[in-house]
Amino acid sequence: MLTETITIINKRGLHARAAAKFATLSAQFGCRTQARTNGSWVDAKSVMSLMLLAATQGTDLEVSTDGDDEATAMETIRALINNRFEEEE
């Protein structure tokens, strides 16, 4: 299992479109993918669960991957977040 803290850097935070990209990307991997800000873990393959985190710009998001392709999943998720969910600022 891998766990990493990644800061949300895009201006609009983990809004609907960003959450959809995150969930769609997570669903491409067979490993279990979860996220949390404070408190309980949520399924990172669920758009609604991700949106409930209410992660705004500057929020430290904990991401966990567990399974055969966990390293690749973590690397890809980290790149998506650090690339501001492919949105122009």
C-alpha positions in Angstrom: 0.0 0.0 0.0 1.2 3.5 -0.9 0.1 6.7 0.8 1.1 10.2 -0.3 0.0 13.7 0.6 -0.6 15.9 -2.5 -1.6 19.6 -2.3 -4.4 20.7 -4.5 -3.0 23.7 -6.4 -5.6 24.6 -9.0 -7.7 27.6 -8.3 -11.1 25.9 -8.2 -10.0 22.9 -6.1 -11.5 19.5 -6.5 -14.7 20.7 -8.2 -17.0 18.6 -10.3 -14.9 18.4 -13.5 -11.7 17.8 -11.5 -13.3 15.1 -9.4 -14.6 13.4 -12.6 -11.1 13.4 -14.1 -9.7 12.0 -10.8 -12.4 9.3 -10.6 -12.1 8.3 -14.2 -8.3 8.1 -14.0 -8.5 6.0 -10.8 -11.0 3.6 -12.4 -8.5 2.7 -15.0 -6.4 0.9 -12.4 -7.2 -2.4 -10.7 -5.9 -1.3 -7.4 -8.0 0.2 -4.6 -7.7 4.0 -4.7 -8.8 6.2 -1.8 -8.5 9.8 -0.7 -9.1 11.9 2.3 -8.6 15.4 3.6 -9.4 15.0 7.3 -11.1 12.0 8.7 -12.4 9.0 6.8 -11.2 7.6 3.5 -13.5 7.8 0.5 -13.5 5.8 -2.7 -11.4 7.8 -5.3 -13.3 6.0 -8.1 -16.5 7.8 -7.1 -17.0 11.4 -8.3 -19.5 12.2 -5.6 -17.3 10.8 -2.8 -14.4 13.0 -4.0 -16.6 16.1 -4.2 -17.7 15.5 -0.6 -14.1 16.1 0.5 -14.7 19.8 -0.4 -10.9 20.1 -1.2 -10.2 23.7 -2.1 -6.9 25.2 -3.4 -4.2 24.6 -0.8 -5.9 21.5 0.7 -3.5 18.6 1.5 -5.2 15.6 0.0 -4.0 12.2 1.2 -4.1 9.6 -1.5 -3.8 5.8 -1.0 -3.4 3.1 -3.6 -3.3 -0.6 -2.8 -2.9 -3.4 -5.3 -0.9 -4.7 -8.2 -0.6 -1.5 -10.1 -0.5 0.8 -7.1 2.8 2.6 -8.0 1.6 3.4 -11.5 -1.7 4.6 -10.2 -0.1 6.9 -7.6 2.3 8.3 -10.2 -0.5 9.0 -12.6 -2.8 10.6 -10.0 0.0 12.7 -8.7 0.7 14.0 -12.2 -3.0 14.8 -12.7 -3.2 16.9 -9.5 0.2 18.6 -10.1 -0.9 19.4 -13.6 -4.0 21.3 -12.2 -6.3 18.6 -13.5 -5.4 19.7 -17.0 -7.2 23.0 -16.6 -6.0 26.5 -17.6 -5.6 28.9 -14.7 
